[in-house]
Amino acid sequence: MTDTTLVAEHPLLERFPEGVTPDERKGYEGFIVAADRLVEFATALRDEFGYDYLSSVTGVDYLPDGKMEVVYHAYKSTGGGALVFKVQVPRENPVVPSLVSVYPGADFQEREAWDLLGIRFEGHPNLKRILMWEGFAGHPLRKDWKEAYFEEEKKPFGSRWPGGAVHRAEDENPFGKNVVYPPDFDPEKWTPVGDEALYAGLREFKKDDDLKTEQVVVNLGPQHPSTHGVFRMVVTLDGETVVRLEPVMGYLHRNHEKIGERNTYLMNIPFTDRLDYLSSMSNNWGYVQAVEKLLGDKIQVPERAEYLRVIMAEFTRIVNHIFAIGTLLNDLGAYFTPMLYALEERELILDIFEAVSGSRMMCNYFRFGGVARDLPPGVYEKMRDLVFERLPRKIDELDRYLTENEVVRARCEGVGVLTPEEAIAFSAAGPVLRASGVPYDVRRADPYGIYDRFEFDVAVRYHGDVYDRYLIRLDEIRQSIRILQQALDQLPEGDVIFGSPKYSMRVPAGEAYGRVEGPKGELGFYVVSDGSANPWRYHVRAPSFINLTALSRMCEGDKVADAIIILGSIDIVLGETDR
Amino acid sequence: MGDPFALISQWFTNLLLGWGLSESAATVIRLLVGAVILATISMLTVVVLIWVERKLAGRLQDRPGPNRAGKFGLLQPIADMIKIFTKEIVTPAQADKTIFHLAPVVFIASVLLMWVVIPFTATVMGANLNVAVLYVVAVGAFGVVAVLMAGWSSNNKFALLGAFRAVAQMVSYEVPMVLALMVPVLLARSMGLTDIVNAQSVWFIVAAPIAAVIFLITSMAEVGRAPFDLLEAESEIVAGYHTEYSGMEFGMFYVAEFLHVWTIGALLGTLFLGGWRGPGAETYPLLGILYFYIKTFIGYFIVTWIRLSLPRIRIDQMLAFNWKFLTPLILVVLIFTAILDKVLEVYAVSGWGHALSMLALNVVIGWATVQALKKVEKSRQRRRPEFPPRPVAVAPKSE
């Protein structure tokens, strides 16, 4: 629901008669901005036109045109569709001015674009690799970059095709010969330069008072019980107080996007399950929505499938939030008891997922134009029982046990505060944004599916601390239950998929940005099609990743124990952060 | 005479004398054997405790707990022991080796030494010290040294942070703990644990409930059990001071911690719940041991229950709780207990009359504390900014 039709007479074109032109390629939308006008354009966009929320920054390598394109999606924090603007630069020397000064939330995303595509952002305060290490040669998302065991440009690979003799590229290229280092890089002599710079930078911090103390740099992670995976926080401590915190990630990086560009469109659906592996149903939806936008009129989702999608996505939200509350309490030191109480409910919902999709975690349930299967017999009754009887009771129970607990309140209240202005500027999404008093929910702000038919409130809290981020998850679970009750009551009969299931898809050329309100925040998929069977560009706007931009702001000045729960309250999953 | 322990001891001494040993040598050997038996029984208790704790944790967390090794998982501790004995003991390269390897020994010794003075029955105890309460506190504080040794020598930042915390925590909680211990001492007019038990014709929990609760809280902090487990807060500083320990050296910390909790139960039982006292305990000392164990388990269960129910508090909150709440409160209790005790002595009130007057005093102090807390709670501004509401973001209707 973007302003595609209005692009030609958009007031922005009047404001910038030069340097801004509508993007007139077929299937594309938005504006193309000249690189030298970008900062001015973005400032005007934020201050004069109200597009204060920068959702996604990514790059696309248009190899045949010799161009590198940076794509920005900006939204109004008061709701509405996206404003897309792009910067095109030559491939040989891609330099784009950085937007971190306008939108601080662009920080990590620009680093990612530099890391994976080699686009240099001029004026970025800390432009270094974020997902790869320094000993990595090249920028893998460039179309001419080939990985170590490169076989073919596109899947399905001929060698793996039934009937052909299967041979593996790994067998021809023994391990050890497959590694390429950048020029002037010697792994034998390498000391983590990045780390040294990190530590040196951290040591510069001085205190004002007279007490002579020594500051310690502590690595929380990558092997640490409370970083929810292999995430690392380099923390400078003054006694117990965090002076500075620097998140380091990428330990689980597998270049999801490059693999996704090799895959056919259909192959990517199960692949999105692996992003945020706690909420695979929502991930499916984001991707399917982007591709369905590209397909346009060629596909219509049947009513029953729309309802099933809502039901599964809301169940996923409950699963995720209940898990997030459990792990937050673990981070608080509650020794697994709340966690296990929460997990019991999660298991019951996973039973339903297993019944409909065959898998408890990697559900792979959505398809283009519907869902994979209808409900097996008995599942509907089970869902009704859960939604109308058990879950409301159990959520109240959790609420009763935890919310008024004095230790929980003492630990969480006033800790890790993020103001609404900061939350918007840092592109925080989901519960983190809403706990800071910004009632922004994609389901309302830019409705997709059939969410406009349901009655529910956008949960919002006004303190912006860890306690509110805990409470908002309880609120959202309650709202999800409300939606589920309506959806189950209204669930119509009929087909669950448009036409017959297809293995291969012809997707018209163009671009699309599909976004859903995932449990962790706005989950966006930016897909560019060149008309072939595989996406030309497949980008994930990962809420776990972008929400971390605000982490150091939230932690500074708090205790080390607070840093742990602040991270817990953001609720990240490393599968999605590192991709 | 129904005291089998005295008989055995007598028989053993006579046996040694019969072998031609001198009186003093026989005493030394008898005491040595006694010490070994005491230490062994304490350690074996831990084996049972591990099972009890795991089973309790299981039930409190809505799951069965260990149920594979043996009936009801009873052999689980054995399996745990085999595992931990066969694991390699790794020493960090840059560690201070002597101190590193000494720390677990000191730690476990500090706990075991407490058992010297605890009376199992009227006659069975390691030593009837007349300053037993002082001794318990002193020996318990010894554990702090071990924690600091472990944290410092490991050459690990997490361990060091844990040691910092341990010192701050244990040293400050010692103050209200000692003051809380003064209350039963005052009531019994002796520092000897046997005298304290003998003085409890009415259990001191009736006369001094606030002191009992404060003793329980402070000793939980002393052991480092949740919600005071900051020195080994696994979600923050990995495992705190014992991060670098592995194999049986870690096992020693683990065992010592379990035993320490059990010791708290024993102390709570002895000081406030009448120790071995109970119907028939004076005639049948075996019954006394049973009562003693039951009372010890009560304390142990409470500590475990709290551990499994509450999240951990933060270091600054913990110190504030100690210095701003526990210490003033116990000081008030101690002073008023002393005054009332003197008054009652003048009027020659004893037994239940004495206990109930004390209880009334405690109720009054408790009520006043709650009122004061409520007042503070109301006046205290929680440090929470509140942001102005915004309109809900909705899609514009016109399109």
Interface residues (C-beta under 8 A of the other chain):
Chain A: M1 D3 K76 S77 T78 G79 G80 G81 V216 V218 H224 P225 S226 L237 G239 E240 L329 N330 D331 L332 G333 A334 Y335 F336 T337 L340 Y341 E344 N405 V407 V408 A410 R411 E413 G414 V417 T419 P420 S436 G437 V438 P439 Y440 D441 R444 A445 D446 P447 V458 V460 Y462 H463 G464 D465 Y467 K559 V560 A561 D562 I564
Chain B: A57 L60 Q61 D62 R63 K157 F158 L160 L161 F164 R165 A226 P227 D229 L230 A233 E234 S235 E236 I237 V238 R307 L308 S309 L310 P311 R312 I313 R314 I315 D316 Q317 R382 R383 R384 P385 E386 F387 P388 P389 R390 P391 V392 A393 V394 A395 P396 E399
